[in-house]
Amino acid sequence: MNLNRRQWLLGTQAFAGALLLGPRIAGAQSLRTLKFGVGLKSMSATVINGVIGEALGYNKAEGFTLTAQALGTNANVQIATSRGDVDIGIGVPSFGLPLLAKHEWGPLLNFFEYTYPYKWDVVVKPGSRIKGYQDLKDKRIGVSNFGATEYPVTRNVLNTLGIDPDRDVKWVAVGGGVPAGVALQNGAIDALAYFDTGFGQIEASGIALDFLPRPASIPLIGGQFLMARKETIDKDHKLVVGLGRSVAKASRFILANPAAGARVFLEMYPETAPRGSTTEQAVKAVVQTISRRIKLYLPPYPGAKMGSINVKEFETEAKMDNLKIDDFGAFFTNGLIDEINDFDAAKIEADARAYKA
């Protein structure tokens, strides 16, 4: 992958200041440490199914311990994983596909889809005159930042509706989480484009939101993936499969008992609890945050195994972005999916229902 100086500096700075998101549990010294890059500024329940396998013993069973690194943006995760500074990162097509089209994708493969489409919406204040996406013309639309996934995805959706995302609306970066909700509440923006867990965080703070009806033609794009260097998949095949299996198990655990998953997450990362909240209030807040996201852990395709990747998602997004890509074979693999799903899902779900804090 060819990087210009600005991209190189961003990636380097991200690592220089990367926050090591170490869970508050003891790690076994004999286990291999895997570095996991996420496009967050700090830990949040957005990636809950990627990290709680550490506390539940799923990682240990696969021979590794996991250290999450918050790298700030998806672009930084892409660069870091490509360089080998992290072993596995979160991949997003809105950043990766343009690189693939320019033959700059690099030595990476997306190998497990841990969140399926479609996770974005547009909200307004209760009582707003904006009742649908068509009413967004000439309005101010907030996004958390211009490097986040809601920006390119919402632009694509507006474009399919005949709204020019460059001329017909004004985009405003308002920050993530509760500050985004406050910007909407205070009238700094007319509408907020954001994603499922972000909306859950805003609602958990007590800010009311009205969701605009999704257009009937909403595209199945924008899944999120585990990605690694091809060399890592070949050399450390067992560990890469092990992380995928841990995420799949954690997803099953959370689906069976969201409150138990929230408790495990808060035990690992107590600093993520709302300030001044009791344990029960914090658990409730996390459950509300992830309530929409967990529905996307399972594939929306009949008969598909958890984590399997449907190339049609990439084809649709590339077409929407006017990207010419003839072959997506270098972008993803389903070659690990059978191994990743080789576990007793019923037992994981039973353990979740029986979980005691």
C-alpha positions as CSV (number, residue, x, y, z in Angstrom):
1,M,0.0,0.0,0.0
2,N,1.4,3.4,-1.0
3,L,1.1,6.0,1.8
4,N,1.6,9.7,1.4
5,R,3.5,11.6,4.1
6,R,0.4,12.8,5.8
7,Q,-1.0,9.3,6.1
8,W,2.3,8.0,7.4
9,L,2.5,10.7,10.0
10,L,-1.1,10.0,11.1
11,G,-0.4,6.4,11.5
12,T,2.9,7.1,13.4
13,Q,1.3,9.6,15.7
14,A,-1.6,7.3,16.4
15,F,0.8,4.7,17.7
16,A,2.9,7.2,19.6
17,G,-0.2,8.2,21.5
18,A,-2.2,5.0,21.3
19,L,-4.2,4.3,24.4
20,L,-3.6,0.7,25.5
21,L,-7.0,-0.5,26.6
22,G,-5.9,-3.1,29.1
23,P,-8.8,-4.8,30.9
24,R,-8.7,-4.9,34.7
25,I,-8.0,-8.6,34.9
26,A,-4.8,-10.6,35.3
27,G,-3.3,-12.1,32.1
28,A,-1.4,-15.3,32.0
29,Q,2.3,-14.8,31.3
30,S,2.6,-17.9,29.2
31,L,0.0,-16.8,26.7
32,R,0.8,-15.1,23.4
33,T,-0.2,-11.5,23.4
34,L,-2.3,-10.3,20.4
35,K,-2.6,-6.6,19.7
36,F,-6.0,-5.6,18.5
37,G,-6.5,-2.2,16.8
38,V,-9.8,-0.4,17.1
39,G,-10.9,2.9,15.5
40,L,-11.9,4.5,18.8
41,K,-10.4,7.3,20.8
42,S,-11.2,5.4,24.0
43,M,-12.8,2.1,24.9
44,S,-16.6,1.8,24.5
45,A,-19.2,-1.0,24.3
46,T,-19.2,-0.6,20.5
47,V,-16.6,-3.4,20.4
48,I,-17.9,-5.4,23.4
49,N,-18.0,-8.7,21.5
50,G,-14.4,-8.2,20.4
51,V,-13.0,-7.9,24.0
52,I,-15.1,-9.8,26.6
53,G,-13.7,-13.1,25.5
54,E,-10.7,-12.2,27.5
55,A,-12.6,-12.2,30.8
56,L,-14.8,-15.2,29.8
57,G,-11.8,-17.4,29.2
58,Y,-12.3,-17.8,25.5
59,N,-9.0,-16.2,24.6
60,K,-7.1,-18.3,27.1
61,A,-8.6,-21.4,25.6
62,E,-7.2,-20.4,22.2
63,G,-3.7,-19.7,23.6
64,F,-3.6,-15.9,23.7
65,T,-4.4,-12.8,25.7
66,L,-5.7,-9.7,24.0
67,T,-4.6,-6.1,24.3
68,A,-6.8,-3.6,22.6
69,Q,-5.3,-0.3,21.3
70,A,-7.5,2.7,20.6
71,L,-6.0,4.3,17.4
72,G,-8.6,7.0,17.0
73,T,-9.7,6.5,13.4
74,N,-10.4,3.6,11.0
75,A,-7.7,5.0,8.7
76,N,-5.1,4.6,11.5
77,V,-6.2,1.0,12.1
78,Q,-5.8,0.3,8.4
79,I,-2.3,1.7,8.4
80,A,-1.3,0.0,11.7
81,T,-2.5,-3.4,10.7
82,S,-0.9,-3.1,7.2
83,R,2.4,-2.3,8.9
84,G,2.1,-5.1,11.4
85,D,2.0,-2.8,14.4
86,V,-1.1,-4.6,15.5
87,D,-1.9,-8.2,14.8
88,I,-5.6,-7.8,14.0
89,G,-7.6,-4.7,13.3
90,I,-11.2,-3.7,12.6
91,G,-11.7,-3.2,8.9
92,V,-14.4,-1.0,7.3
93,P,-15.2,-1.1,3.5
94,S,-15.7,2.7,3.3
95,F,-12.0,3.1,3.8
96,G,-10.7,-0.1,2.3
97,L,-12.6,-0.3,-1.0
98,P,-11.2,3.0,-2.4
99,L,-7.7,1.7,-1.7
100,L,-8.5,-1.6,-3.4
101,A,-9.8,0.4,-6.4
102,K,-6.4,2.2,-6.6
103,H,-4.5,-1.0,-6.1
104,E,-3.2,0.3,-2.8
105,W,-5.1,-2.1,-0.5
106,G,-1.9,-3.8,0.8
107,P,-1.2,-7.2,2.4
108,L,-4.5,-7.5,4.3
109,L,-7.6,-9.8,4.3
110,N,-10.9,-9.3,6.0
111,F,-11.7,-12.7,7.4
112,F,-14.7,-12.3,9.8
113,E,-17.7,-10.0,9.7
114,Y,-18.4,-9.3,13.3
115,T,-21.2,-6.7,12.7
116,Y,-23.5,-6.9,9.7
117,P,-25.3,-4.1,7.9
118,Y,-27.2,-1.9,8.3
119,K,-26.3,0.1,11.4
120,W,-26.7,3.8,10.5
121,D,-29.7,6.1,10.9
122,V,-30.5,9.8,10.9
123,V,-32.3,11.3,13.9
124,V,-34.0,14.6,14.7
125,K,-35.3,16.3,17.8
126,P,-38.9,15.2,18.8
127,G,-41.3,17.6,17.1
128,S,-38.9,18.5,14.2
129,R,-40.5,19.4,10.9
130,I,-38.0,17.0,9.3
131,K,-40.0,13.8,8.8
132,G,-38.0,11.9,6.2
133,Y,-34.7,11.8,4.4
134,Q,-36.1,13.9,1.6
135,D,-36.6,16.7,4.1
136,L,-32.8,16.9,4.7
137,K,-32.2,19.0,1.7
138,D,-30.7,22.4,2.7
139,K,-30.3,21.2,6.3
140,R,-27.3,20.9,8.7
141,I,-26.4,17.2,9.3
142,G,-24.1,16.3,12.1
143,V,-21.6,13.5,12.1
144,S,-19.2,12.5,14.9
145,N,-16.2,13.3,12.6
146,F,-15.4,13.1,8.9
147,G,-13.3,10.0,9.3
148,A,-16.1,8.0,10.9
149,T,-18.2,5.5,8.9
150,E,-21.6,7.4,9.2
151,Y,-20.3,10.2,7.0
152,P,-19.5,8.2,3.7
153,V,-22.4,5.9,4.2
154,T,-25.0,8.6,4.8
155,R,-23.6,10.5,1.8
156,N,-24.2,7.4,-0.3
157,V,-27.8,7.0,0.9
158,L,-28.6,10.7,0.2
159,N,-27.1,10.4,-3.3
160,T,-29.4,7.5,-4.1
161,L,-32.3,9.7,-3.2
162,G,-31.3,12.5,-5.5
163,I,-29.9,14.7,-2.8
164,D,-26.4,16.0,-3.7
165,P,-24.3,15.3,-0.5
166,D,-21.9,18.1,-1.4
167,R,-24.3,20.9,-2.6
168,D,-27.7,20.1,-1.0
169,V,-26.7,19.7,2.7
170,K,-24.1,21.1,5.1
171,W,-22.1,18.6,7.2
172,V,-21.0,19.4,10.7
173,A,-18.5,17.4,12.8
174,V,-20.0,17.5,16.4
175,G,-18.0,14.8,18.2
176,G,-19.2,11.4,19.3
177,G,-21.4,10.1,22.0
178,V,-23.4,12.4,24.3
179,P,-21.9,15.6,22.8
180,A,-23.4,14.7,19.5
181,G,-26.8,14.4,21.1
182,V,-26.4,17.7,22.9
183,A,-25.5,19.4,19.6
184,L,-28.9,18.2,18.2
185,Q,-30.7,19.1,21.3
186,N,-29.3,22.6,21.4
187,G,-30.1,23.3,17.7
188,A,-26.5,23.4,16.5
189,I,-27.5,20.9,13.8
190,D,-30.9,20.0,12.3
191,A,-30.3,16.2,12.1
192,L,-27.7,13.7,13.3
193,A,-26.3,10.9,11.2
194,Y,-24.8,8.2,13.5
195,F,-24.7,4.5,14.2
196,D,-26.6,2.1,16.5
197,T,-24.4,2.0,19.6
198,G,-23.8,5.8,19.4
199,F,-27.5,6.4,19.5
200,G,-27.9,4.0,22.4
201,Q,-25.3,6.0,24.3
202,I,-27.2,9.2,23.7
203,E,-30.5,7.8,24.7
204,A,-29.0,6.3,27.8
205,S,-28.1,9.9,28.8
206,G,-31.7,10.9,28.7
207,I,-31.8,12.7,25.4
208,A,-34.8,11.9,23.3
209,L,-34.4,11.1,19.6
210,D,-36.8,10.6,16.7
211,F,-35.5,8.2,14.1
212,L,-36.4,9.1,10.5
213,P,-37.9,6.2,8.5
214,R,-35.2,4.4,6.6
215,P,-35.7,4.6,2.8
216,A,-37.1,1.5,1.3
217,S,-34.0,1.1,-0.9
218,I,-31.5,1.2,2.0
219,P,-28.4,-0.8,0.9
220,L,-26.9,-3.7,2.7
221,I,-23.5,-2.1,3.1
222,G,-21.1,-1.1,5.8
223,G,-20.4,-4.3,7.8
224,Q,-17.4,-4.3,10.1
225,F,-14.7,-6.9,9.9
226,L,-11.7,-8.5,11.6
227,M,-8.7,-8.1,9.3
228,A,-5.1,-9.2,9.4
229,R,-2.1,-9.4,7.2
230,K,-2.0,-12.4,4.9
231,E,1.3,-13.3,6.4
232,T,-0.2,-13.3,9.9
233,I,-3.1,-15.5,8.8
234,D,-0.6,-18.0,7.3
235,K,2.0,-17.9,10.1
236,D,-0.3,-17.6,13.1
237,H,-3.3,-19.4,11.6
238,K,-4.4,-21.0,14.8
239,L,-4.3,-17.7,16.8
240,V,-6.2,-15.8,14.1
241,V,-8.9,-18.5,14.0
242,G,-8.9,-18.4,17.8
243,L,-9.6,-14.7,17.9
244,G,-12.4,-15.1,15.4
245,R,-13.8,-18.0,17.5
246,S,-13.6,-15.9,20.7
247,V,-15.5,-13.1,19.0
248,A,-18.1,-15.5,17.7
249,K,-18.5,-17.1,21.2
250,A,-18.8,-13.6,22.8
251,S,-21.4,-12.6,20.3
252,R,-23.5,-15.7,21.2
253,F,-23.0,-15.0,24.9
254,I,-24.2,-11.4,24.6
255,L,-27.2,-12.4,22.4
256,A,-28.3,-14.9,25.0
257,N,-27.9,-12.6,28.0
258,P,-27.1,-8.9,27.2
259,A,-27.0,-7.9,30.8
260,A,-24.4,-10.6,31.6
261,G,-22.3,-9.4,28.7
262,A,-22.6,-5.8,30.0
263,R,-21.5,-6.9,33.5
264,V,-18.4,-8.6,32.1
265,F,-17.5,-5.6,30.0
266,L,-17.8,-3.3,33.0
267,E,-15.7,-5.5,35.2
268,M,-13.0,-5.3,32.5
269,Y,-13.4,-1.6,31.8
270,P,-15.0,0.1,34.9
271,E,-14.0,3.5,33.6
272,T,-16.6,3.2,30.9
273,A,-19.5,3.4,33.4
274,P,-21.4,6.6,33.5
275,R,-20.0,8.9,36.1
276,G,-21.8,8.5,39.5
277,S,-23.8,5.5,38.4
278,T,-24.5,2.4,40.4
279,T,-23.6,-1.0,39.1
280,E,-27.1,-1.7,38.0
281,Q,-27.5,1.7,36.4
282,A,-24.2,1.2,34.5
283,V,-25.3,-2.3,33.3
284,K,-28.6,-0.8,32.1
285,A,-26.7,2.0,30.2
286,V,-24.5,-0.5,28.5
287,V,-27.4,-2.8,27.5
288,Q,-29.2,0.2,26.1
289,T,-26.1,1.2,24.2
290,I,-25.7,-2.2,22.5
291,S,-29.4,-3.1,22.1
292,R,-29.5,-2.2,18.4
293,R,-26.0,-3.5,17.6
294,I,-26.4,-7.0,18.9
295,K,-29.2,-7.7,16.4
296,L,-26.4,-7.3,13.8
297,Y,-24.2,-10.0,15.1
298,L,-26.0,-12.6,13.0
299,P,-25.8,-12.6,9.2
300,P,-29.0,-11.4,7.4
301,Y,-28.5,-14.1,4.8
302,P,-30.4,-17.4,5.2
303,G,-28.2,-20.3,6.1
304,A,-25.0,-18.2,6.4
305,K,-22.6,-19.0,9.3
306,M,-21.7,-16.3,11.8
307,G,-18.9,-14.1,10.5
308,S,-19.2,-15.2,6.9
309,I,-18.8,-12.5,4.3
310,N,-21.1,-11.8,1.4
311,V,-19.3,-10.2,-1.5
312,K,-22.5,-8.5,-2.7
313,E,-22.0,-6.0,0.2
314,F,-18.7,-4.9,-1.4
315,E,-20.0,-4.9,-4.9
316,T,-23.0,-2.6,-3.9
317,E,-20.8,-0.2,-2.0
318,A,-18.2,0.0,-4.8
319,K,-21.0,0.7,-7.3
320,M,-22.4,3.5,-5.0
321,D,-19.0,5.1,-4.8
322,N,-18.3,4.8,-8.5
323,L,-15.3,2.6,-7.8
324,K,-14.1,0.2,-10.6
325,I,-13.2,-3.0,-8.9
326,D,-13.2,-6.2,-11.0
327,D,-12.1,-8.7,-8.4
328,F,-12.7,-8.6,-4.6
329,G,-10.6,-11.7,-4.0
330,A,-7.7,-9.8,-2.5
331,F,-10.1,-8.0,-0.1
332,F,-11.6,-10.9,1.9
333,T,-11.6,-14.6,2.6
334,N,-14.3,-17.0,4.0
335,G,-11.6,-19.6,4.4
336,L,-11.5,-19.5,8.2
337,I,-15.3,-19.4,8.9
338,D,-15.8,-23.2,9.3
339,E,-13.0,-23.4,11.8
340,I,-14.1,-20.3,13.7
341,N,-17.6,-21.7,14.1
342,D,-16.4,-25.1,15.3
343,F,-17.7,-24.8,18.9
344,D,-20.8,-25.7,20.9
345,A,-23.0,-22.6,20.5
346,A,-25.7,-24.1,22.7
347,K,-23.3,-24.5,25.6
348,I,-22.1,-20.9,25.3
349,E,-25.7,-19.6,25.3
350,A,-26.5,-21.8,28.3
351,D,-23.5,-20.5,30.2
352,A,-24.6,-16.9,29.4
353,R,-28.1,-17.6,30.8
354,A,-26.6,-19.1,33.9
355,Y,-24.0,-16.4,34.4
356,K,-23.6,-15.0,37.9
357,A,-21.6,-11.8,38.5
